[in-house]
Every structure is written in structure tokens, then in C-alpha cells.
């Protein structure tokens, strides 16, 4: 799986910047409600951070997870079974 996510650090304090604020606003209105409507309903939103996403993929049975690359606006993560 190749996952392209809005750039987010694992700590809220590290995400408080102009772009992070925009990502949190979009996440609040789009990503989080959509996630909560799913059966699992984790409510991660767009600012979950790499560590939390790694945990979700590990729990789903993926054995390999890495940051493939990043841009100032996106994290590109790779997961393999």
C-alpha cells in the first residue's frame, strides 16, 4: 500500500504552524466525520502522524512500514504484508 497523507508530526505541538492549522481545519470537517462513520470509527483525521498510522497498519497485519519520502505538504508511506 502506498499512502499519501497530509504532512503531520506525531505531536500536536509540532503541527501548530500555518499549514498544520489548515490541515487540522480540513480534517475536522472532512476526514474525522468520515472516519467516525466507519465501522471501526478510529476518528484519526488527516493529522494522525506516522507513529499512529504505523500502529494501525501493524494491527491490520502489515509487517513492513516505512516513510518512502516526504514533501513539505505530504508524507508518502509504504506498507507491505
C-alpha positions in Angstrom: 0.0 0.0 0.0 1.3 3.5 -0.9 -0.3 6.0 1.4 -0.2 9.8 0.7 -1.2 11.8 3.8 -1.0 15.4 4.7 2.3 16.1 6.4 1.9 15.7 10.2 4.2 15.1 13.0 3.3 12.8 15.9 2.9 15.6 18.4 0.2 18.2 18.3 2.7 20.9 19.4 4.9 20.1 16.3 1.9 20.6 14.0 0.9 24.1 15.1 2.1 26.1 12.1 0.2 27.8 9.3 -0.1 24.7 7.1 -0.8 22.5 10.1 -3.7 24.7 11.1 -5.2 24.4 7.6 -4.8 20.6 7.7 -6.5 20.5 11.1 -9.4 22.6 9.9 -10.0 20.4 6.8 -9.6 17.3 8.9 -12.2 18.5 11.4 -14.8 19.0 8.7 -14.0 16.2 6.2 -11.7 13.5 7.5 -12.7 12.9 11.1 -16.5 12.7 10.5 -15.9 10.3 7.6 -13.7 8.1 9.8 -16.1 8.1 12.7 -18.9 7.0 10.3 -17.0 3.8 9.5 -17.5 0.5 11.5 -14.1 0.8 13.2 -14.5 4.6 13.8 -11.0 5.5 14.9 -11.5 9.1 14.1 -7.9 9.7 13.2 -8.4 12.5 10.7 -5.7 13.9 8.5 -3.2 14.7 11.2 -2.7 11.2 12.7 1.0 11.3 12.3 3.4 8.5 11.2 3.5 6.6 14.5 -0.3 6.3 14.8 -0.6 5.2 11.2 2.2 2.6 11.7 0.2 1.2 14.7 -3.0 0.9 12.5 -1.1 -0.9 9.7 0.7 -3.2 12.2 -2.7 -4.1 13.8 -4.0 -4.8 10.2 -1.3 -7.4 9.7 1.2 -5.4 7.7 4.8 -6.4 8.6 6.7 -3.7 6.8 6.0 0.1 7.2 8.3 2.9 6.2 8.3 6.5 5.1 9.1 6.3 1.4 9.5 10.1 1.0 8.1 13.4 2.1 7.4 16.9 0.8 6.7 20.0 2.8 3.0 19.1 2.5 2.7 15.3 2.3 4.0 12.1 3.9 4.3 9.2 1.5 4.2 6.0 3.5 4.7 2.4 2.2 3.2 -0.7 3.9 3.7 -4.3 2.9 2.2 -7.6 4.1 
